Amino acid sequence: MRFKAVLFDLDGVLFDGGPIHFQALNLALAECGYPKIGIEEHKSLFDGLPTKEKLKLLVTRGVVNTKDTDRIERAKKTRQKV
């Protein structure tokens, strides 16, 4: 089978996954007993960053305990599939 075209989407070009990541992160934070972050905070500090980097920032800011980052990341992955 020959392909006439290949469609490649960079996040935000055809589909903006930002809102899904924002919601999944907040659900994971709440599930693990941490406060949610606001949409403006997410857009200004976290938007476009990988989850590990978001969690490092939250640890640095004293919002999340380092020992919980793996659990939060797993919870976020589960929530992203919604």
Buried (B, 14 or more C-beta within 10 A) or exposed (E): EEEEEEEEEEEEEEEEEBEBBBBBBBBBBEBBEBEBBEBEEBEEEBBEBEBEEBBBBBBEEEEBEEEBBEEBBEBBEEBBEE
